[in-house]
Amino acid sequence: MGLFSPSKITTQQHLPIEDIRDDLVIMKNGNVSLVMETTALNFELLSEREQDAKILTFAGLLNSLQFQMQIVIMTERTDMSVYIDRLRSYREQQISNALRRQIDIYIKFINNLTFNTEVLDKRFFVVIPEVVAEVQRTSMVKQMFGKPAKITNLRSIIEKAKVKVYPKRDHLTKQFKKNGYYCTPAYQ
């Protein structure tokens, strides 16, 4: 927003993110993070011995790291109404009364389950943060004439980040795979 341009404020201007490219989140301050989504493990279903083994192998994973890593857990309440509506629609298509009754019983079970218990969807992310380089921005003169304040050396920052972050990503991916977890880029 320059002196000679109308002011329009967008949501993007309030976010600290400059851009997302090549699996990298580039912040407006020049910091870069790589974000990967990981598979989950229902720890409660494991025996005590298996739980202990998982804890030891995960401790080994953490001890193998020579860099910072963050684990982010995103939890959302799951809306089961769409699933229940789909079951009802499927029920109406059935010819067999026995199958209709079984679907009714299942719908009742799901309704009771969701009424008494919150059904949560959890997603797990691994973040590798990195401070890469000094940021160069659009000049003040250009900003006065309406050019947005953007990072001008973005390509250089991305290339430097790849050199630093991609080997860390590869190491983490291998370590997670050894422990039975799989990592994928979060932006697919």
N, CA, C and O atoms as a DFTB+ gen file, in Angstrom:
752 C
 N C O
     1  1       0.843      -1.174       0.000
     2  2       0.000       0.000       0.000
     3  2       0.885       1.233       0.000
     4  3       1.525       1.548       1.003
     5  1       0.918       1.913      -1.103
     6  2       1.736       3.110      -1.199
     7  2       0.929       4.359      -0.949
     8  3      -0.271       4.307      -0.677
     9  1       1.602       5.470      -1.044
    10  2       0.948       6.761      -0.851
    11  2      -0.084       7.036      -1.931
    12  3      -1.089       7.703      -1.686
    13  1       0.170       6.515      -3.131
    14  2      -0.657       6.860      -4.276
    15  2      -1.539       5.710      -4.757
    16  3      -1.983       5.710      -5.905
    17  1      -1.790       4.749      -3.906
    18  2      -2.632       3.624      -4.308
    19  2      -3.717       3.410      -3.267
    20  3      -3.514       3.695      -2.087
    21  1      -4.888       2.902      -3.705
    22  2      -5.958       2.645      -2.745
    23  2      -5.535       1.543      -1.778
    24  3      -4.814       0.616      -2.148
    25  1      -5.995       1.661      -0.538
    26  2      -5.586       0.670       0.464
    27  2      -6.566      -0.494       0.480
    28  3      -7.759      -0.323       0.730
    29  1      -6.037      -1.673       0.207
    30  2      -6.800      -2.914       0.274
    31  2      -6.006      -3.859       1.158
    32  3      -4.869      -4.209       0.840
    33  1      -6.600      -4.267       2.254
    34  2      -5.917      -5.180       3.165
    35  2      -6.483      -6.578       2.948
    36  3      -7.694      -6.789       3.019
    37  1      -5.593      -7.525       2.683
    38  2      -6.006      -8.908       2.463
    39  2      -5.586      -9.767       3.651
    40  3      -4.779      -9.353       4.483
    41  1      -6.145     -10.956       3.709
    42  2      -5.795     -11.895       4.773
    43  2      -4.308     -12.226       4.727
    44  3      -3.665     -12.353       5.770
    45  1      -3.759     -12.366       3.520
    46  2      -2.350     -12.710       3.376
    47  2      -1.438     -11.683       4.038
    48  3      -0.350     -12.029       4.499
    49  1      -1.871     -10.425       4.089
    50  2      -1.039      -9.396       4.703
    51  2      -0.954      -9.572       6.215
    52  3      -0.024      -9.062       6.839
    53  1      -1.889     -10.272       6.808
    54  2      -1.881     -10.487       8.254
    55  2      -1.114     -11.746       8.652
    56  3      -0.767     -11.917       9.821
    57  1      -0.852     -12.620       7.697
    58  2      -0.134     -13.858       7.987
    59  2       1.370     -13.622       7.908
    60  3       1.827     -12.828       7.086
    61  1       2.140     -14.298       8.750
    62  2       3.597     -14.117       8.705
    63  2       4.272     -14.926       7.599
    64  3       5.499     -15.020       7.565
    65  1       3.485     -15.508       6.695
    66  2       4.031     -16.357       5.631
    67  2       4.189     -15.546       4.353
    68  3       3.245     -14.912       3.883
    69  1       5.383     -15.574       3.804
    70  2       5.676     -14.901       2.535
    71  2       5.248     -15.773       1.361
    72  3       4.604     -15.298       0.425
    73  1       5.617     -17.071       1.418
    74  2       5.339     -17.958       0.294
    75  2       5.526     -19.412       0.740
    76  3       6.135     -19.683       1.774
    77  1       4.994     -20.334      -0.055
    78  2       5.223     -21.767       0.139
    79  2       5.675     -22.317      -1.207
    80  3       4.934     -22.274      -2.189
    81  1       6.902     -22.835      -1.240
    82  2       7.457     -23.394      -2.478
    83  2       8.325     -24.604      -2.161
    84  3       9.038     -24.629      -1.157
    85  1       8.256     -25.593      -3.021
    86  2       9.115     -26.778      -2.907
    87  2       9.104     -27.367      -1.500
    88  3      10.158     -27.702      -0.959
    89  1       7.929     -27.492      -0.912
    90  2       7.740     -28.045       0.439
    91  2       8.318     -27.160       1.539
    92  3       8.442     -27.608       2.679
    93  1       8.671     -25.930       1.229
    94  2       9.246     -25.008       2.203
    95  2       8.281     -23.866       2.481
    96  3       7.691     -23.297       1.562
    97  1       8.127     -23.538       3.760
    98  2       7.330     -22.383       4.162
    99  2       8.320     -21.255       4.421
   100  3       9.164     -21.357       5.312
   101  1       8.216     -20.178       3.643
   102  2       9.110     -19.040       3.801
   103  2       8.349     -17.961       4.556
   104  3       7.319     -17.468       4.097
   105  1       8.876     -17.604       5.726
   106  2       8.237     -16.592       6.557
   107  2       8.656     -15.202       6.079
   108  3       9.664     -15.056       5.388
   109  1       7.885     -14.191       6.447
   110  2       8.190     -12.820       6.035
   111  2       9.504     -12.314       6.618
   112  3      10.098     -11.379       6.081
   113  1       9.966     -12.923       7.715
   114  2      11.242     -12.509       8.298
   115  2      12.429     -13.255       7.683
   116  3      13.570     -13.042       8.094
   117  1      12.169     -14.132       6.695
   118  2      13.226     -14.858       6.006
   119  2      13.496     -16.246       6.558
   120  3      14.221     -17.019       5.933
   121  1      12.941     -16.579       7.700
   122  2      13.101     -17.934       8.227
   123  2      12.338     -18.919       7.350
   124  3      11.318     -18.578       6.751
   125  1      12.843     -20.129       7.286
   126  2      12.253     -21.154       6.428
   127  2      11.970     -22.392       7.274
   128  3      12.750     -22.737       8.161
   129  1      10.854     -23.053       6.996
   130  2      10.531     -24.313       7.670
   131  2      10.060     -25.323       6.640
   132  3       9.370     -24.986       5.678
   133  1      10.446     -26.558       6.864
   134  2       9.938     -27.659       6.061
   135  2       8.935     -28.392       6.935
   136  3       9.228     -28.707       8.089
   137  1       7.757     -28.665       6.396
   138  2       6.695     -29.315       7.171
   139  2       6.345     -30.641       6.502
   140  3       6.070     -30.694       5.303
   141  1       6.360     -31.718       7.305
   142  2       5.973     -33.041       6.816
   143  2       4.867     -33.587       7.702
   144  3       4.871     -33.382       8.916
   145  1       3.926     -34.279       7.090
   146  2       2.887     -34.957       7.862
   147  2       3.347     -36.388       8.104
   148  3       3.912     -37.028       7.217
   149  1       3.099     -36.883       9.316
   150  2       3.506     -38.249       9.649
   151  2       2.282     -39.108       9.931
   152  3       1.197     -38.612      10.236
   153  1       2.493     -40.390       9.818
   154  2       1.431     -41.321      10.192
   155  2       1.362     -41.392      11.712
   156  3       2.300     -41.008      12.410
   157  1       0.247     -41.885      12.206
   158  2       0.034     -41.967      13.652
   159  2       0.074     -43.420      14.101
   160  3      -0.004     -44.346      13.293
   161  1       0.196     -43.591      15.395
   162  2       0.190     -44.912      15.997
   163  2      -0.732     -44.864      17.202
   164  3      -0.599     -43.985      18.054
   165  1      -1.669     -45.806      17.280
   166  2      -2.546     -45.863      18.440
   167  2      -1.803     -46.605      19.549
   168  3      -1.820     -47.834      19.623
   169  1      -1.161     -45.833      20.394
   170  2      -0.299     -46.341      21.456
   171  2      -1.057     -47.238      22.429
   172  3      -0.502     -48.204      22.952
   173  1      -2.323     -46.916      22.669
   174  2      -3.133     -47.667      23.636
   175  2      -3.394     -49.104      23.193
   176  3      -3.673     -49.966      24.027
   177  1      -3.309     -49.370      21.901
   178  2      -3.571     -50.723      21.404
   179  2      -2.365     -51.647      21.540
   180  3      -2.485     -52.856      21.340
   181  1      -1.205     -51.087      21.879
   182  2       0.010     -51.886      22.011
   183  2       0.109     -52.488      23.411
   184  3      -0.405     -51.937      24.384
   185  1       0.778     -53.622      23.482
   186  2       1.047     -54.216      24.798
   187  2       2.078     -53.343      25.519
   188  3       2.714     -52.484      24.908
   189  1       2.232     -53.570      26.808
   190  2       3.193     -52.776      27.587
   191  2       4.611     -52.949      27.038
   192  3       5.383     -51.992      26.975
   193  1       4.935     -54.154      26.652
   194  2       6.269     -54.430      26.087
   195  2       6.468     -53.676      24.769
   196  3       7.524     -53.089      24.536
   197  1       5.438     -53.698      23.907
   198  2       5.521     -52.976      22.633
   199  2       5.608     -51.468      22.865
   200  3       6.337     -50.773      22.157
   201  1       4.868     -50.961      23.853
   202  2       4.933     -49.537      24.186
   203  2       6.341     -49.146      24.619
   204  3       6.869     -48.123      24.184
   205  1       6.946     -49.960      25.474
   206  2       8.315     -49.684      25.929
   207  2       9.289     -49.676      24.753
   208  3      10.172     -48.822      24.674
   209  1       9.121     -50.634      23.841
   210  2       9.999     -50.705      22.667
   211  2       9.833     -49.462      21.795
   212  3      10.819     -48.906      21.311
   213  1       8.589     -49.024      21.592
   214  2       8.336     -47.821      20.784
   215  2       8.954     -46.585      21.430
   216  3       9.523     -45.737      20.743
   217  1       8.840     -46.487      22.757
   218  2       9.418     -45.342      23.475
   219  2      10.936     -45.333      23.309
   220  3      11.527     -44.281      23.063
   221  1      11.565     -46.495      23.440
   222  2      13.023     -46.572      23.294
   223  2      13.478     -46.214      21.883
   224  3      14.461     -45.493      21.709
   225  1      12.761     -46.719      20.873
   226  2      13.166     -46.411      19.498
   227  2      12.923     -44.941      19.170
   228  3      13.692     -44.337      18.422
   229  1      11.862     -44.365      19.723
   230  2      11.612     -42.941      19.479
   231  2      12.657     -42.087      20.199
   232  3      13.081     -41.057      19.675
   233  1      13.071     -42.506      21.386
   234  2      14.151     -41.803      22.096
   235  2      15.434     -41.868      21.273
   236  3      16.177     -40.889      21.202
   237  1      15.693     -43.008      20.658
   238  2      16.853     -43.141      19.772
   239  2      16.767     -42.195      18.591
   240  3      17.762     -41.587      18.196
   241  1      15.570     -42.071      18.028
   242  2      15.357     -41.127      16.920
   243  2      15.694     -39.705      17.376
   244  3      16.428     -38.989      16.696
   245  1      15.157     -39.304      18.524
   246  2      15.409     -37.945      19.022
   247  2      16.888     -37.728      19.326
   248  3      17.427     -36.654      19.059
   249  1      17.544     -38.742      19.883
   250  2      18.969     -38.620      20.206
   251  2      19.849     -38.578      18.962
   252  3      20.983     -38.102      19.030
   253  1      19.353     -39.066      17.832
   254  2      20.144     -39.054      16.598
   255  2      20.142     -37.685      15.921
   256  3      20.908     -37.451      14.986
   257  1      19.295     -36.797      16.386
   258  2      19.158     -35.494      15.726
   259  2      20.262     -34.535      16.148
   260  3      20.624     -34.450      17.322
   261  1      20.784     -33.820      15.169
   262  2      21.779     -32.775      15.413
   263  2      21.194     -31.409      15.050
   264  3      21.932     -30.452      14.818
   265  1      19.877     -31.330      15.005
   266  2      19.196     -30.099      14.603
   267  2      17.854     -30.017      15.312
   268  3      17.378     -30.984      15.906
   269  1      17.259     -28.832      15.230
   270  2      15.955     -28.630      15.862
   271  2      14.852     -29.282      15.043
   272  3      14.918     -29.365      13.816
   273  1      13.848     -29.737      15.759
   274  2      12.668     -30.306      15.131
   275  2      11.492     -30.007      16.050
   276  3      11.635     -30.012      17.272
   277  1      10.349     -29.751      15.469
   278  2       9.136     -29.533      16.250
   279  2       8.107     -30.572      15.830
   280  3       8.032     -30.948      14.660
   281  1       7.320     -31.029      16.787
   282  2       6.204     -31.923      16.485
   283  2       4.934     -31.146      16.782
   284  3       4.742     -30.645      17.890
   285  1       4.070     -31.053      15.781
   286  2       2.818     -30.311      15.912
   287  2       1.673     -31.304      15.765
   288  3       1.650     -32.109      14.834
   289  1       0.727     -31.239      16.691
   290  2      -0.444     -32.118      16.642
   291  2      -1.672     -31.254      16.403
   292  3      -1.952     -30.334      17.171
   293  1      -2.399     -31.550      15.342
   294  2      -3.618     -30.818      15.020
   295  2      -4.805     -31.727      15.343
   296  3      -4.928     -32.823      14.797
   297  1      -5.664     -31.260      16.227
   298  2      -6.824     -32.045      16.647
   299  2      -8.095     -31.318      16.233
   300  3      -8.263     -30.133      16.519
   301  1      -8.982     -32.031      15.561
   302  2     -10.269     -31.466      15.149
   303  2     -11.381     -32.421      15.551
   304  3     -11.236     -33.641      15.472
   305  1     -12.486     -31.843      15.982
   306  2     -13.672     -32.649      16.265
   307  2     -14.248     -33.100      14.922
   308  3     -14.398     -32.293      14.004
   309  1     -14.562     -34.356      14.813
   310  2     -15.066     -34.915      13.565
   311  2     -16.583     -34.822      13.524
   312  3     -17.266     -35.218      14.468
   313  1     -17.102     -34.294      12.421
   314  2     -18.545     -34.218      12.214
   315  2     -18.987     -35.516      11.546
   316  3     -18.666     -35.767      10.385
   317  1     -19.713     -36.325      12.276
   318  2     -20.129     -37.634      11.773
   319  2     -21.455     -37.578      11.022
   320  3     -21.898     -38.599      10.495
   321  1     -22.099     -36.416      10.958
   322  2     -23.430     -36.322      10.341
   323  2     -23.404     -36.687       8.857
   324  3     -24.348     -37.306       8.366
   325  1     -22.356     -36.322       8.140
   326  2     -22.265     -36.663       6.716
   327  2     -22.171     -38.178       6.552
   328  3     -22.802     -38.756       5.667
   329  1     -21.379     -38.813       7.410
   330  2     -21.237     -40.268       7.370
   331  2     -22.569     -40.946       7.682
   332  3     -22.949     -41.911       7.019
   333  1     -23.270     -40.445       8.684
   334  2     -24.569     -41.021       9.063
   335  2     -25.584     -40.830       7.936
   336  3     -26.359     -41.741       7.646
   337  1     -25.588     -39.665       7.303
   338  2     -26.478     -39.427       6.158
   339  2     -26.173     -40.392       5.017
   340  3     -27.088     -40.888       4.361
   341  1     -24.901     -40.656       4.780
   342  2     -24.508     -41.591       3.732
   343  2     -24.986     -43.006       4.072
   344  3     -25.424     -43.745       3.190
   345  1     -24.901     -43.377       5.345
   346  2     -25.402     -44.688       5.773
   347  2     -26.911     -44.791       5.569
   348  3     -27.413     -45.817       5.110
   349  1     -27.629     -43.722       5.912
   350  2     -29.094     -43.726       5.723
   351  2     -29.450     -43.865       4.247
   352  3     -30.374     -44.597       3.890
   353  1     -28.720     -43.165       3.399
   354  2     -28.956     -43.259       1.959
   355  2     -28.671     -44.684       1.469
   356  3     -29.426     -45.238       0.671
   357  1     -27.584     -45.259       1.953
   358  2     -27.228     -46.628       1.593
   359  2     -28.300     -47.601       2.077
   360  3     -28.628     -48.564       1.384
   361  1     -28.847     -47.348       3.271
   362  2     -29.893     -48.187       3.850
   363  2     -31.121     -48.208       2.942
   364  3     -31.718     -49.263       2.724
   365  1     -31.495     -47.050       2.417
   366  2     -32.683     -46.949       1.565
   367  2     -32.525     -47.731       0.262
   368  3     -33.520     -48.136      -0.339
   369  1     -31.307     -47.943      -0.171
   370  2     -31.053     -48.649      -1.425
   371  2     -31.088     -50.171      -1.258
   372  3     -31.092     -50.905      -2.246
   373  1     -31.113     -50.637      -0.028
   374  2     -31.035     -52.074       0.231
   375  2     -32.398     -52.749       0.062
   376  3     -33.432     -52.199       0.440
   377  1     -32.374     -53.937      -0.505
   378  2     -33.586     -54.722      -0.697
   379  2     -33.834     -55.606       0.526
   380  3     -34.979     -55.805       0.932
   381  1     -32.780     -56.124       1.098
   382  2     -32.871     -57.064       2.219
   383  2     -33.246     -56.341       3.515
   384  3     -32.582     -55.390       3.927
   385  1     -34.324     -56.814       4.146
   386  2     -34.736     -56.247       5.433
   387  2     -33.698     -56.521       6.525
   388  3     -33.493     -55.695       7.414
   389  1     -33.051     -57.672       6.453
   390  2     -32.026     -58.011       7.452
   391  2     -30.852     -57.022       7.366
   392  3     -30.332     -56.571       8.387
   393  1     -30.450     -56.699       6.148
   394  2     -29.358     -55.739       5.965
   395  2     -29.780     -54.344       6.428
   396  3     -28.984     -53.616       7.021
   397  1     -31.032     -53.974       6.155
   398  2     -31.551     -52.677       6.627
   399  2     -31.509     -52.602       8.155
   400  3     -31.121     -51.579       8.720
   401  1     -31.909     -53.688       8.818
   402  2     -31.873     -53.713      10.290
   403  2     -30.438     -53.575      10.808
   404  3     -30.184     -52.855      11.773
   405  1     -29.515     -54.269      10.160
   406  2     -28.108     -54.175      10.578
   407  2     -27.577     -52.741      10.415
   408  3     -26.838     -52.247      11.267
   409  1     -27.953     -52.094       9.333
   410  2     -27.533     -50.701       9.115
   411  2     -28.168     -49.798      10.162
   412  3     -27.517     -48.884      10.669
   413  1     -29.445     -50.047      10.494
   414  2     -30.108     -49.263      11.555
   415  2     -29.378     -49.415      12.890
   416  3     -29.168     -48.438      13.609
   417  1     -28.996     -50.642      13.208
   418  2     -28.262     -50.897      14.461
   419  2     -26.930     -50.147      14.446
   420  3     -26.530     -49.552      15.446
   421  1     -26.256     -50.185      13.308
   422  2     -24.958     -49.511      13.193
   423  2     -25.123     -47.993      13.307
   424  3     -24.325     -47.333      13.973
   425  1     -26.153     -47.435      12.659
   426  2     -26.420     -45.991      12.750
   427  2     -26.698     -45.604      14.200
   428  3     -26.212     -44.579      14.679
   429  1     -27.477     -46.422      14.892
   430  2     -27.769     -46.145      16.302
   431  2     -26.482     -46.190      17.134
   432  3     -26.279     -45.355      18.016
   433  1     -25.628     -47.155      16.851
   434  2     -24.346     -47.263      17.552
   435  2     -23.494     -46.009      17.326
   436  3     -22.939     -45.451      18.273
   437  1     -23.396     -45.576      16.079
   438  2     -22.602     -44.374      15.754
   439  2     -23.199     -43.149      16.437
   440  3     -22.463     -42.329      16.986
   441  1     -24.527     -43.015      16.410
   442  2     -25.179     -41.880      17.087
   443  2     -24.877     -41.877      18.584
   444  3     -24.547     -40.835      19.149
   445  1     -24.988     -43.037      19.226
   446  2     -24.683     -43.130      20.660
   447  2     -23.215     -42.821      20.937
   448  3     -22.888     -42.127      21.900
   449  1     -22.351     -43.334      20.099
   450  2     -20.918     -43.102      20.271
   451  2     -20.587     -41.614      20.174
   452  3     -19.838     -41.082      20.994
   453  1     -21.146     -40.952      19.172
   454  2     -20.832     -39.530      18.982
   455  2     -21.561     -38.643      19.977
   456  3     -21.111     -37.530      20.249
   457  1     -22.676     -39.108      20.527
   458  2     -23.392     -38.321      21.536
   459  2     -22.646     -38.348      22.866
   460  3     -22.544     -37.330      23.552
   461  1     -22.128     -39.513      23.221
   462  2     -21.457     -39.689      24.511
   463  2     -19.961     -39.374      24.475
   464  3     -19.365     -39.088      25.514
   465  1     -19.362     -39.424      23.312
   466  2     -17.917     -39.261      23.190
   467  2     -17.603     -38.349      22.008
   468  3     -18.245     -38.429      20.961
   469  1     -16.619     -37.492      22.187
   470  2     -16.170     -36.688      21.058
   471  2     -15.297     -37.557      20.163
   472  3     -14.366     -38.210      20.633
   473  1     -15.602     -37.558      18.890
   474  2     -14.776     -38.270      17.927
   475  2     -13.799     -37.243      17.367
   476  3     -14.204     -36.244      16.773
   477  1     -12.514     -37.500      17.563
   478  2     -11.494     -36.536      17.176
   479  2     -10.646     -37.077      16.041
   480  3     -10.331     -38.266      15.985
   481  1     -10.286     -36.183      15.144
   482  2      -9.348     -36.495      14.076
   483  2      -8.035     -35.822      14.446
   484  3      -7.990     -34.610      14.657
   485  1      -6.976     -36.601      14.523
   486  2      -5.669     -36.043      14.878
   487  2      -4.721     -36.228      13.709
   488  3      -4.658     -37.288      13.086
   489  1      -3.985     -35.158      13.432
   490  2      -2.955     -35.204      12.399
   491  2      -1.648     -34.761      13.044
   492  3      -1.628     -33.869      13.893
   493  1      -0.559     -35.400      12.628
   494  2       0.745     -35.146      13.226
   495  2       1.696     -34.592      12.170
   496  3       1.785     -35.109      11.056
   497  1       2.402     -33.533      12.544
   498  2       3.325     -32.872      11.630
   499  2       4.694     -32.735      12.288
   500  3       4.802     -32.544      13.499
   501  1       5.722     -32.836      11.475
   502  2       7.091     -32.579      11.915
   503  2       7.554     -31.332      11.172
   504  3       7.425     -31.233       9.952
   505  1       8.095     -30.382      11.931
   506  2       8.551     -29.117      11.357
   507  2      10.056     -29.005      11.582
   508  3      10.543     -29.174      12.700
   509  1      10.782     -28.719      10.507
   510  2      12.221     -28.476      10.604
   511  2      12.446     -26.994      10.310
   512  3      12.392     -26.584       9.150
   513  1      12.697     -26.180      11.343
   514  2      12.913     -24.749      11.124
   515  2      14.376     -24.462      10.766
   516  3      15.278     -25.200      11.161
   517  1      14.591     -23.392      10.019
   518  2      15.946     -23.015       9.627
   519  2      16.011     -21.512       9.381
   520  3      15.135     -20.941       8.732
   521  1      17.054     -20.879       9.906
   522  2      17.337     -19.479       9.591
   523  2      18.350     -19.522       8.464
   524  3      19.451     -20.045       8.636
   525  1      17.986     -18.974       7.303
   526  2      18.802     -19.171       6.116
   527  2      19.686     -17.977       5.779
   528  3      20.907     -18.112       5.706
   529  1      19.098     -16.844       5.579
   530  2      19.874     -15.733       5.029
   531  2      19.252     -14.396       5.399
   532  3      18.172     -14.313       5.982
   533  1      19.973     -13.378       5.037
   534  2      19.474     -12.024       5.228
   535  2      18.423     -11.736       4.156
   536  3      18.560     -12.133       2.999
   537  1      17.391     -11.047       4.570
   538  2      16.273     -10.764       3.673
   539  2      16.477      -9.417       2.992
   540  3      16.839      -8.426       3.625
   541  1      16.235      -9.409       1.690
   542  2      16.220      -8.149       0.939
   543  2      14.778      -7.893       0.547
   544  3      14.084      -8.794       0.076
   545  1      14.331      -6.670       0.741
   546  2      12.932      -6.322       0.491
   547  2      12.801      -5.286      -0.617
   548  3      13.769      -4.644      -1.025
   549  1      11.569      -5.151      -1.085
   550  2      11.230      -4.115      -2.050
   551  2      11.642      -2.765      -1.463
   552  3      11.425      -2.505      -0.279
   553  1      12.230      -1.916      -2.287
   554  2      12.715      -0.623      -1.788
   555  2      11.555       0.250      -1.309
   556  3      10.417       0.102      -1.755
   557  1      11.872       1.160      -0.395
   558  2      10.855       2.071       0.153
   559  2      10.245       2.942      -0.941
   560  3       9.055       3.254      -0.895
   561  1      11.050       3.332      -1.918
   562  2      10.537       4.173      -3.013
   563  2       9.464       3.412      -3.784
   564  3       8.404       3.965      -4.079
   565  1       9.732       2.142      -4.115
   566  2       8.743       1.332      -4.838
   567  2       7.496       1.112      -3.992
   568  3       6.382       1.095      -4.516
   569  1       7.681       0.943      -2.679
   570  2       6.538       0.762      -1.791
   571  2       5.669       2.017      -1.758
   572  3       4.445       1.924      -1.666
   573  1       6.294       3.180      -1.831
   574  2       5.528       4.436      -1.837
   575  2       4.626       4.518      -3.058
   576  3       3.565       5.141      -3.006
   577  1       5.044       3.888      -4.166
   578  2       4.255       3.931      -5.391
   579  2       3.407       2.679      -5.592
   580  3       3.015       2.357      -6.713
   581  1       3.128       1.974      -4.492
   582  2       2.161       0.885      -4.547
   583  2       2.710      -0.514      -4.618
   584  3       1.941      -1.470      -4.519
   585  1       4.014      -0.679      -4.785
   586  2       4.575      -2.031      -4.805
   587  2       4.486      -2.625      -3.403
   588  3       4.850      -1.955      -2.437
   589  1       4.017      -3.855      -3.265
   590  2       3.948      -4.463      -1.928
   591  2       5.351      -4.753      -1.386
   592  3       6.290      -4.987      -2.147
   593  1       5.470      -4.731      -0.065
   594  2       6.743      -5.053       0.589
   595  2       6.943      -6.560       0.516
   596  3       6.377      -7.310       1.312
   597  1       7.737      -6.990      -0.425
   598  2       7.990      -8.414      -0.645
   599  2       9.473      -8.698      -0.498
   600  3      10.307      -7.800      -0.612
   601  1       9.790      -9.965      -0.243
   602  2      11.185     -10.398      -0.234
   603  2      11.639     -10.480      -1.687
   604  3      11.009     -11.157      -2.500
   605  1      12.729      -9.791      -2.014
   606  2      13.198      -9.774      -3.406
   607  2      14.224     -10.870      -3.691
   608  3      14.437     -11.223      -4.851
   609  1      14.857     -11.408      -2.662
   610  2      15.838     -12.481      -2.863
   611  2      15.265     -13.849      -2.469
   612  3      15.971     -14.692      -1.916
   613  1      13.990     -14.051      -2.758
   614  2      13.289     -15.280      -2.384
   615  2      13.940     -16.520      -2.998
   616  3      14.103     -17.536      -2.322
   617  1      14.305     -16.439      -4.259
   618  2      14.918     -17.591      -4.941
   619  2      16.221     -18.012      -4.247
   620  3      16.477     -19.202      -4.060
   621  1      17.028     -17.034      -3.873
   622  2      18.285     -17.308      -3.172
   623  2      18.022     -17.946      -1.811
   624  3      18.712     -18.888      -1.419
   625  1      17.035     -17.438      -1.102
   626  2      16.681     -17.993       0.208
   627  2      16.237     -19.445       0.064
   628  3      16.630     -20.296       0.862
   629  1      15.420     -19.731      -0.948
   630  2      14.925     -21.095      -1.170
   631  2      16.078     -22.041      -1.490
   632  3      16.137     -23.148      -0.954
   633  1      16.990     -21.618      -2.353
   634  2      18.119     -22.479      -2.721
   635  2      19.014     -22.763      -1.515
   636  3      19.455     -23.897      -1.329
   637  1      19.284     -21.754      -0.702
   638  2      20.096     -21.960       0.506
   639  2      19.366     -22.863       1.501
   640  3      19.986     -23.690       2.169
   641  1      18.056     -22.701       1.591
   642  2      17.264     -23.527       2.509
   643  2      17.281     -24.990       2.079
   644  3      17.398     -25.886       2.916
   645  1      17.166     -25.231       0.782
   646  2      17.176     -26.611       0.283
   647  2      18.469     -27.326       0.681
   648  3      18.447     -28.484       1.099
   649  1      19.591     -26.622       0.545
   650  2      20.886     -27.214       0.878
   651  2      20.948     -27.578       2.359
   652  3      21.532     -28.598       2.724
   653  1      20.354     -26.758       3.204
   654  2      20.405     -27.000       4.647
   655  2      19.307     -27.947       5.137
   656  3      19.551     -28.786       6.005
   657  1      18.106     -27.815       4.586
   658  2      16.945     -28.506       5.148
   659  2      16.702     -29.883       4.531
   660  3      16.292     -30.798       5.245
   661  1      16.940     -30.059       3.240
   662  2      16.641     -31.338       2.604
   663  2      17.428     -32.513       3.196
   664  3      16.844     -33.584       3.365
   665  1      18.727     -32.374       3.521
   666  2      19.410     -33.500       4.183
   667  2      18.794     -33.834       5.551
   668  3      18.734     -35.000       5.939
   669  1      18.344     -32.822       6.265
   670  2      17.683     -33.045       7.557
   671  2      16.370     -33.793       7.346
   672  3      16.034     -34.704       8.103
   673  1      15.635     -33.400       6.312
   674  2      14.383     -34.082       5.974
   675  2      14.645     -35.554       5.668
   676  3      13.930     -36.433       6.147
   677  1      15.678     -35.814       4.863
   678  2      15.992     -37.189       4.484
   679  2      16.379     -38.021       5.706
   680  3      15.967     -39.175       5.827
   681  1      17.167     -37.441       6.611
   682  2      17.564     -38.139       7.838
   683  2      16.331     -38.471       8.683
   684  3      16.170     -39.598       9.152
   685  1      15.465     -37.470       8.867
   686  2      14.256     -37.689       9.672
   687  2      13.350     -38.736       9.046
   688  3      12.808     -39.594       9.743
   689  1      13.185     -38.666       7.739
   690  2      12.325     -39.623       7.035
   691  2      12.833     -41.049       7.244
   692  3      12.043     -41.958       7.499
   693  1      14.153     -41.248       7.138
   694  2      14.732     -42.583       7.360
   695  2      14.526     -43.035       8.801
   696  3      14.164     -44.185       9.049
   697  1      14.756     -42.130       9.749
   698  2      14.602     -42.486      11.159
   699  2      13.143     -42.822      11.486
   700  3      12.867     -43.775      12.215
   701  1      12.223     -42.038      10.945
   702  2      10.803     -42.319      11.181
   703  2      10.421     -43.664      10.569
   704  3       9.681     -44.439      11.174
   705  1      10.926     -43.935       9.373
   706  2      10.598     -45.198       8.700
   707  2      11.106     -46.391       9.512
   708  3      10.431     -47.417       9.594
   709  1      12.299     -46.262      10.114
   710  2      12.833     -47.332      10.970
   711  2      11.901     -47.611      12.145
   712  3      11.839     -48.734      12.644
   713  1      11.180     -46.585      12.580
   714  2      10.276     -46.717      13.721
   715  2       8.847     -47.056      13.308
   716  3       7.958     -47.143      14.156
   717  1       8.624     -47.247      12.004
   718  2       7.302     -47.638      11.538
   719  2       6.367     -46.480      11.221
   720  3       5.159     -46.676      11.087
   721  1       6.917     -45.274      11.101
   722  2       6.114     -44.101      10.740
   723  2       6.529     -43.654       9.343
   724  3       7.649     -43.916       8.905
   725  1       5.631     -42.990       8.661
   726  2       5.944     -42.506       7.327
   727  2       5.691     -41.010       7.259
   728  3       4.709     -40.507       7.805
   729  1       6.583     -40.313       6.587
   730  2       6.478     -38.858       6.437
   731  2       6.201     -38.527       4.982
   732  3       6.787     -39.117       4.074
   733  1       5.309     -37.585       4.772
   734  2       5.033     -37.075       3.434
   735  2       5.005     -35.555       3.507
   736  3       4.708     -34.996       4.562
   737  1       5.309     -34.875       2.399
   738  2       5.211     -33.414       2.418
   739  2       3.797     -32.992       2.799
   740  3       2.820     -33.594       2.354
   741  1       3.695     -31.968       3.615
   742  2       2.385     -31.526       4.109
   743  2       1.587     -30.787       3.049
   744  3       0.388     -30.572       3.225
   745  1       2.220     -30.394       1.955
   746  2       1.539     -29.558       0.959
   747  2       1.314     -30.306      -0.336
   748  3       1.701     -29.824      -1.400
   749  1       0.703     -31.463      -0.272
   750  2       0.404     -32.212      -1.498
   751  2      -1.055     -32.113      -1.813
   752  3      -1.511     -32.676      -2.809
